[in-house]
Amino acid sequence: MIAITGITGHSGRYFYQELIKHKYKEKICFLVRESSDTTFIANQSNFHIIKVDLNQDDSLTMALSNIDTIIHIAGIQYSLNIVKAAIINKCKRLIVVHTTGSYSKYKEAASEYIKIDQELARYQTQIKITVLRPTMIYGDLCDHNMSKFIKMIDQLKLYPNIAGGHCLIQPVHAADLGLAYYQVLTNSNTEGKEYILSGEKPIELIKCLKIIKTQLNSHNLFIHVPLWLAIFSAKCLKFISLGKIDIIEKVQRMGEDRSYDHQAATRDFGFQPRCFEQGIYNEIIQYKEMKK
């Protein structure tokens, strides 16, 4: 039996679509929050829903009894709870969706992720753990990345382009992640390995913004803001707000490349992400429909 967390989330729903598309027959237990909307999950004999708090060790351990494989999408903050419960139940395989944020040179963005990764690695001798690391996830207005850029470009006549927008990013579409999760699940060659799941190719942030601008048919103007000035402004904002608004590291990362190679994923299970121009199109259509 398989247990899946995070099926009601952004990439999780695309994973669910892949399970349906491929008519996956093995028994699946979906672990969801009490408040989660599960109406989209079909009433199939091999599907079972358990409402559980991933922070509650006892109930989580009970929920994972008789489970052979776990796909954990719900969040890196729960990974250690998941692996401990998995080992207690003698699960054979664990697939966790973590982040490339651990590669950042900035402490706040990386330190917590690195600590969890290091703790998780200690359990590799007790259970086969596959770690998946998506880059910036986009594809629908529910994302926390490109949806913000779309809204800002649409609403701001003068758009502050920090550091010229020359940092490299490699956004990955949530639908491509959903397929990747399925490919990893059904490919035993991926056991105990680590994969980066990034977009088709590196792209400068400014190019992404211009693609969004063109597809929105927006007439705003990009205003170059030096990185040092943007950081200074963020520090001033933090001071004025008495620490309530702290975006210093977010601004600093605007000058940091966040592109990562996914060749291992392509080699081992055929990962073929779409190009950004294609991927952002439907998200912008959603935005236009929402405004009507």
C-alpha positions in Angstrom: 0.0 0.0 0.0 1.1 3.6 -0.7 0.6 6.6 1.4 0.7 10.1 -0.1 0.8 13.5 1.7 0.1 16.8 0.1 -2.2 15.4 -2.6 -4.5 18.5 -2.2 -1.7 20.9 -2.8 -0.5 22.5 -6.1 1.8 19.9 -7.5 0.0 17.2 -5.6 -3.2 17.7 -7.6 -1.3 17.2 -10.8 0.2 14.0 -9.3 -3.3 12.8 -8.6 -4.2 13.5 -12.3 -1.3 11.3 -13.3 -2.5 8.5 -11.1 -6.0 8.7 -12.7 -4.6 9.0 -16.2 -2.4 5.9 -15.8 -5.2 4.0 -14.0 -2.9 3.2 -11.1 -4.2 0.1 -9.4 -2.2 -0.2 -6.2 -4.0 0.7 -3.0 -3.4 4.4 -2.0 -3.9 6.1 1.3 -4.2 9.9 1.0 -3.1 11.6 4.3 -4.8 15.0 4.5 -5.6 17.7 7.0 -9.0 17.8 8.6 -9.8 21.0 6.7 -8.6 19.8 3.3 -11.0 19.8 0.3 -11.0 16.2 -1.0 -14.1 16.4 -3.2 -11.9 16.0 -6.3 -10.7 12.6 -5.2 -12.7 9.9 -6.9 -14.6 7.2 -5.0 -12.4 4.3 -6.1 -12.0 1.0 -4.3 -8.2 1.5 -4.2 -8.4 5.0 -2.8 -8.6 5.7 0.9 -8.5 9.0 2.8 -7.2 9.5 6.3 -7.4 12.8 8.0 -4.3 13.3 10.2 -2.1 16.0 11.7 1.4 15.4 10.5 2.7 17.0 13.7 0.9 14.3 15.8 3.4 11.5 16.1 1.0 8.8 17.5 -1.7 9.4 14.9 0.8 9.7 12.1 2.5 6.4 13.1 -0.9 4.7 13.2 -1.9 6.2 9.8 1.3 4.7 8.2 0.7 1.2 9.5 0.8 -1.5 6.7 2.3 1.1 4.3 5.2 0.0 2.0 5.9 3.3 0.2 5.4 6.9 1.2 5.3 9.9 -1.2 5.7 13.0 1.0 4.7 16.3 -0.8 3.1 18.2 2.0 6.2 20.1 3.1 9.8 19.7 4.2 8.9 20.8 7.7 7.2 17.4 8.3 9.8 15.2 6.7 11.5 14.1 10.0 8.1 13.2 11.5 7.3 11.2 8.4 10.6 9.3 8.3 10.5 8.4 12.0 6.9 7.0 11.6 7.9 5.2 8.4 10.8 3.4 10.2 8.6 2.4 13.1 6.2 0.8 10.6 9.1 -0.7 8.7 8.1 1.0 5.4 10.4 0.0 2.6 10.6 3.3 0.6 10.2 7.0 1.2 10.0 9.7 -1.5 10.2 13.3 -0.2 9.7 16.5 -2.0 12.2 19.1 -0.6 13.6 22.2 -2.2 16.6 23.8 -3.9 16.3 26.5 -1.4 19.0 24.7 0.7 21.5 25.7 -2.0 21.0 29.5 -1.2 24.0 31.3 0.2 21.7 33.3 2.5 21.2 31.9 6.0 17.5 32.4 6.4 16.6 30.8 3.1 18.9 27.8 3.6 19.7 27.0 7.2 16.5 25.3 8.2 16.4 23.3 5.0 20.0 22.2 5.4 19.4 21.0 9.0 16.4 18.9 7.9 18.3 17.4 5.0 21.2 16.5 7.3 18.9 14.9 9.8 17.1 13.0 7.1 20.3 11.6 5.6 21.0 9.8 8.9 18.1 7.5 8.2 19.3 6.4 4.8 20.6 3.1 6.2 17.2 2.3 7.7 14.9 3.1 4.7 15.4 3.9 1.0 14.9 7.6 0.7 14.6 9.5 -2.7 14.8 13.2 -2.4 13.2 15.4 -5.1 14.2 19.1 -5.2 11.9 21.3 -7.3 13.0 24.8 -8.2 10.5 27.8 -8.3 7.1 26.2 -8.8 4.5 27.9 -11.0 1.7 27.0 -13.3 -1.5 28.3 -11.6 -2.6 31.3 -9.7 -2.3 29.3 -6.5 1.5 29.4 -6.8 3.4 31.8 -4.6 5.9 32.7 -7.3 4.9 33.8 -10.8 1.4 34.8 -9.7 3.0 37.6 -7.7 5.0 38.8 -10.7 1.9 38.7 -13.0 -0.1 40.8 -10.6 2.6 43.4 -10.1 3.4 43.7 -13.8 -0.4 44.2 -14.5 -0.9 46.7 -11.7 2.3 48.8 -11.6 2.9 51.4 -14.3 6.6 51.6 -13.2 8.0 48.2 -12.3 11.1 48.2 -10.0 13.6 45.9 -11.8 16.1 45.0 -9.1 19.7 44.4 -10.2 18.5 44.6 -13.8 16.8 41.2 -13.5 19.9 39.4 -14.7 19.8 36.6 -12.1 19.2 33.2 -13.6 16.1 31.2 -12.5 14.6 28.0 -13.8 10.9 27.8 -12.9 9.3 24.4 -13.1 5.6 23.9 -13.9 3.5 22.0 -11.3 2.1 19.7 -14.0 5.7 18.6 -14.9 6.3 17.9 -11.2 3.1 15.8 -11.0 4.3 13.6 -13.8 7.8 13.4 -12.3 6.4 12.1 -9.0 4.6 9.4 -10.9 7.7 8.5 -12.9 9.7 8.2 -9.7 7.1 6.2 -7.9 7.0 3.6 -10.8 10.7 3.5 -11.3 12.7 1.4 -8.7 16.0 2.7 -10.2 15.3 6.0 -8.4 15.4 4.5 -4.9 17.9 6.1 -2.5 18.8 8.9 -5.0 18.4 12.7 -5.2 17.1 14.7 -8.1 16.7 18.3 -9.0 13.4 19.0 -10.8 13.9 22.3 -12.7 12.4 24.0 -15.7 13.5 23.4 -19.3 16.5 25.7 -19.2 17.9 28.7 -17.2 16.3 32.0 -18.0 17.1 35.6 -16.8 14.4 36.9 -14.5 14.0 40.0 -16.8 13.2 37.8 -19.7 10.5 36.0 -17.7 9.1 39.4 -16.8 9.1 40.6 -20.4 7.3 37.4 -21.5 4.6 38.0 -18.8 4.4 41.7 -19.9 3.9 40.7 -23.5 1.3 38.0 -22.8 -0.6 40.5 -20.5 -0.3 43.1 -23.2 0.8 45.5 -20.4 2.3 48.9 -21.1 4.3 49.4 -17.9 7.9 50.5 -17.8 10.7 48.6 -16.1 12.9 50.9 -13.9 16.3 49.6 -13.1 17.1 49.6 -9.3 20.6 48.8 -8.2 20.8 45.8 -5.8 22.6 47.9 -3.2 19.8 50.5 -3.2 17.1 47.8 -3.1 18.8 46.2 -0.1 19.2 49.6 1.6 15.5 50.3 1.1 14.5 46.9 2.5 16.6 47.6 5.6 15.0 51.0 6.0 11.5 49.4 5.7 12.4 46.9 8.4 13.6 49.7 10.7 10.5 51.9 10.1 8.2 49.0 10.7 10.0 48.0 13.8 10.9 44.6 12.3 7.4 43.7 11.2 8.3 43.9 7.6 11.5 42.1 6.8 12.2 41.4 3.1 15.9 41.9 3.2 16.8 38.3 2.2 14.1 38.2 -0.5 15.7 41.3 -2.0 19.2 39.9 -1.7 18.2 36.8 -3.5 17.1 38.9 -6.5 20.8 39.0 -7.2 21.4 35.3 -6.7 21.3 32.8 -9.5 18.7 30.0 -8.9 19.1 27.7 -11.9 20.0 24.0 -11.4 20.6 21.2 -13.8 18.0 18.3 -14.1 20.0 16.0 -16.3 20.0 13.1 -13.7 16.2 13.2 -13.7 16.1 13.1 -17.5 18.5 10.2 -17.6 16.9 8.1 -14.9 13.2 8.5 -15.5 12.7 10.7 -18.6 12.0 14.1 -17.0 11.2 16.5 -19.8 9.9 19.9 -18.4 8.1 22.4 -20.7 9.5 25.8 -21.7 8.6 28.8 -19.6 6.7 30.6 -22.5 4.4 27.6 -22.8 4.0 27.1 -19.1 3.2 30.6 -18.1 0.5 31.0 -20.8 -2.3 29.2 -19.0 -1.5 31.0 -15.7 -1.9 34.4 -17.4 -5.2 33.2 -19.0 -6.4 32.3 -15.5 -5.4 35.7 -14.2 -7.3 37.5 -17.1 -10.4 35.3 -16.4 -10.2 36.2 -12.7 -10.3 39.9 -13.5 -13.4 39.7 -15.5 
